[in-house]
Amino acid sequence: MTRKDFIKNIATLGIATPFMASLLTSCTKENIEFFEEVPANFNGKIIIVGAGAAGLIAGHILQQKNIDFQIIEASSIYGGRVKKAADFADFPIDLGGEWIHTNPSILAKLLNDSTSQADIDIIPYNPKTISVWKDGKLRKRNVASHFYSEYKFKSTTWYGFFEKHIVPNFSEKIIYNSPITEIDYTGDKVTLKNNQGGNFSADKVLVTVPVPILQSNYIQFNPPLPSEKIAAVNNIGFPDGIKAFIEFSERFYPDLTFADGGLINGGDTLYYDAGFGKDAKSNVLALFSVSEETGKYTNLESDTATFEKIMSELDEIFDGQATKYYKKHIIQNWSKEPFIRGSYSHYDNYGDMDILGEPLDNKVFFAGEALHPTDSSTVHGAGESGYDAVVSMISG
Ligand SMILES: Cc1cc2nc3c(=O)[nH]c(=O)nc-3n(C[C@H](O)[C@H](O)[C@H](O)COP(=O)(O)OP(=O)(O)OC[C@H]3O[C@@H](n4cnc5c(N)ncnc54)[C@H](O)[C@@H]3O)c2cc1C
């Protein structure tokens, strides 16, 4: 059975499956799509700015190729927009990237190791009960087929994937609490400064920071970024983003509720059963909102105000049952994270992506979710862009 047939059968049956294990043991090496082999003509040092999906996959590949590198991260943790909620429920929760928006064999590709025994349970995300909240009414809908090509981790998360399979290989190479504020590429070496005056130096640098960090000129480049690149960066949309998880003592909600008319109106505000397909005993309803309207949750003065806003919305949709059955909650406001500042890139003109991705003097390179030609805005797209940038850096 080919990988494609296997995945097709799983999706048709809609069953939960230990996917990765099966992929790695029942498929031959040839039909798993690993990254191409690249000759590494590079003996210098690379610094990666940012320890999100792009930076971590870039580090993973450099580690495999035995190339000297360091990752410099602004915050106190790795993962960036991939983040976990520790011990909130009886199943693991992703506060950022959660769905696998592509063929799950991407996990094997990101590991880039045909000998890996990684065993990761994947479930198809095929919600059975779906409602739409529109014009003050909750209506049932049958739009399940729209979600058929999406997947989730069953007993881990995107964060858990990096935590278990990627970061342990080079954890000592990540420097935390070190926001880079200057990148000087005038000399033979690239020199970097952090906000405490600390200095770093490398032969090549890979910048993986989110678009708003570039838009705000938080990092001073010397020579300055070309005006064309600045214009391209400023053209990229980056709407507000939030996720919230609320535990209830009763389950009163469907698998999925599109709020504000949801996708049908072009918005992206969903209430979903976070434990769907995960053998969860606790009742956890999650909010995902990334749209031009998301500021109504993210721009309030405190997480408490945001929580009250969400609860009043849920009480309106579900006739007061939210307040009645409430147990506890957790909120992740991505717009207020100082080194993220929103959700993910939205392009009006994909030509801007090519301009953003152009390296500076073959010394400073760029990667991240904004730089994947077909899968921008995703965890795996960010990871693949990190890989692609490493290929350019070490083979040129
Ligand atoms: C609410 C929400 C839900 C999402 N859901 C999904 C989903 O279900 N599935 C999916 O595939 N994707 C999802 N995404 C998108 C996905 O999470 C991102 O596309 C991906 O994680 C981005 O990875 P990255 O490496 O490009 O950037 P990031 O993860 O943002 O990493 C960049 C890193 O750079 C650091 N940094 C910033 N400035 C500096 C500096 N000056 N110096 C040093 N370090 C710096 C940051 O702290 C951060 O760690 C979601 C995103 C959000 C916000």
The ligand as an SDF file (V2000), in Angstrom:
LIG
                    3D

 53 58  0  0  0  0  0  0  0  0999 V2000
   -3.9940   31.4480   17.5470 C   0  0  0  0  0  0  0  0  0  0  0  0
   -3.1450   30.6740   16.5710 C   0  0  0  0  0  0  0  0  0  0  0  0
   -3.5680   29.4320   16.1240 C   0  0  0  0  0  0  0  0  0  0  0  0
   -2.8100   28.7300   15.1930 C   0  0  0  0  0  0  0  0  0  0  0  0
   -3.2340   27.4960   14.7930 N   0  0  0  0  0  0  0  0  0  0  0  0
   -2.4610   26.7840   13.9460 C   0  0  0  0  0  0  0  0  0  0  0  0
   -2.8050   25.4390   13.6480 C   0  0  0  0  0  0  0  0  0  0  0  0
   -3.7910   24.9000   14.1600 O   0  0  0  0  0  0  0  0  0  0  0  0
   -2.0040   24.7470   12.8020 N   0  0  0  0  0  0  0  0  0  0  0  0
   -0.8820   25.3170   12.2360 C   0  0  0  0  0  0  0  0  0  0  0  0
   -0.1850   24.6390   11.4570 O   0  0  0  0  0  0  0  0  0  0  0  0
   -0.5280   26.5880   12.5270 N   0  0  0  0  0  0  0  0  0  0  0  0
   -1.2850   27.3210   13.3790 C   0  0  0  0  0  0  0  0  0  0  0  0
   -0.9030   28.5710   13.7250 N   0  0  0  0  0  0  0  0  0  0  0  0
    0.2660   29.1770   13.0610 C   0  0  0  0  0  0  0  0  0  0  0  0
    1.5790   28.6250   13.5900 C   0  0  0  0  0  0  0  0  0  0  0  0
    1.5410   28.5660   14.9960 O   0  0  0  0  0  0  0  0  0  0  0  0
    2.7150   29.5300   13.1140 C   0  0  0  0  0  0  0  0  0  0  0  0
    2.6120   29.6930   11.6980 O   0  0  0  0  0  0  0  0  0  0  0  0
    4.1110   28.9600   13.4040 C   0  0  0  0  0  0  0  0  0  0  0  0
    4.1620   28.3890   14.6820 O   0  0  0  0  0  0  0  0  0  0  0  0
    5.1190   30.1020   13.2660 C   0  0  0  0  0  0  0  0  0  0  0  0
    6.4410   29.6190   13.4120 O   0  0  0  0  0  0  0  0  0  0  0  0
    7.6620   30.6170   13.1330 P   0  0  0  0  0  0  0  0  0  0  0  0
    8.8840   29.8980   13.4800 O   0  0  0  0  0  0  0  0  0  0  0  0
    7.5320   31.2140   11.7800 O   0  0  0  0  0  0  0  0  0  0  0  0
    7.4390   31.8660   14.1130 O   0  0  0  0  0  0  0  0  0  0  0  0
    7.3190   31.8950   15.7190 P   0  0  0  0  0  0  0  0  0  0  0  0
    6.7570   30.6390   16.2360 O   0  0  0  0  0  0  0  0  0  0  0  0
    6.6200   33.1660   16.0320 O   0  0  0  0  0  0  0  0  0  0  0  0
    8.8390   31.9880   16.1730 O   0  0  0  0  0  0  0  0  0  0  0  0
    9.5680   33.1680   16.1150 C   0  0  0  0  0  0  0  0  0  0  0  0
   10.3950   33.2820   17.3910 C   0  0  0  0  0  0  0  0  0  0  0  0
   11.1870   34.4710   17.2960 O   0  0  0  0  0  0  0  0  0  0  0  0
   11.2840   35.0290   18.5980 C   0  0  0  0  0  0  0  0  0  0  0  0
   11.6910   36.4200   18.4490 N   0  0  0  0  0  0  0  0  0  0  0  0
   10.9560   37.5010   18.0940 C   0  0  0  0  0  0  0  0  0  0  0  0
   11.7000   38.6040   18.0590 N   0  0  0  0  0  0  0  0  0  0  0  0
   12.9560   38.2290   18.3890 C   0  0  0  0  0  0  0  0  0  0  0  0
   14.1740   38.9240   18.5100 C   0  0  0  0  0  0  0  0  0  0  0  0
   14.2680   40.2360   18.2820 N   0  0  0  0  0  0  0  0  0  0  0  0
   15.2870   38.2380   18.8890 N   0  0  0  0  0  0  0  0  0  0  0  0
   15.2210   36.8900   19.1390 C   0  0  0  0  0  0  0  0  0  0  0  0
   14.0770   36.1840   19.0150 N   0  0  0  0  0  0  0  0  0  0  0  0
   12.9620   36.8430   18.6280 C   0  0  0  0  0  0  0  0  0  0  0  0
    9.9010   34.8310   19.1710 C   0  0  0  0  0  0  0  0  0  0  0  0
    9.9050   34.9260   20.5840 O   0  0  0  0  0  0  0  0  0  0  0  0
    9.5570   33.4350   18.6690 C   0  0  0  0  0  0  0  0  0  0  0  0
    9.9460   32.4380   19.5950 O   0  0  0  0  0  0  0  0  0  0  0  0
   -1.6180   29.2820   14.7020 C   0  0  0  0  0  0  0  0  0  0  0  0
   -1.1510   30.5160   15.1830 C   0  0  0  0  0  0  0  0  0  0  0  0
   -1.9040   31.2060   16.1090 C   0  0  0  0  0  0  0  0  0  0  0  0
   -1.3870   32.5240   16.6340 C   0  0  0  0  0  0  0  0  0  0  0  0
  1  2  1  0
  2  3  1  0
  2 52  2  0
  3  4  2  0
  4  5  1  0
  4 50  1  0
  5  6  2  0
  6  7  1  0
  6 13  1  0
  7  8  2  0
  7  9  1  0
  9 10  1  0
 10 11  2  0
 10 12  1  0
 12 13  2  0
 13 14  1  0
 14 15  1  0
 14 50  1  0
 15 16  1  0
 16 17  1  0
 16 18  1  0
 18 19  1  0
 18 20  1  0
 20 21  1  0
 20 22  1  0
 22 23  1  0
 23 24  1  0
 24 25  2  0
 24 26  1  0
 24 27  1  0
 27 28  1  0
 28 29  2  0
 28 30  1  0
 28 31  1  0
 31 32  1  0
 32 33  1  0
 33 34  1  0
 33 48  1  0
 34 35  1  0
 35 36  1  0
 35 46  1  0
 36 37  1  0
 36 45  1  0
 37 38  2  0
 38 39  1  0
 39 40  1  0
 39 45  2  0
 40 41  1  0
 40 42  2  0
 42 43  1  0
 43 44  2  0
 44 45  1  0
 46 47  1  0
 46 48  1  0
 48 49  1  0
 50 51  2  0
 51 52  1  0
 52 53  1  0
M  END
$$$$
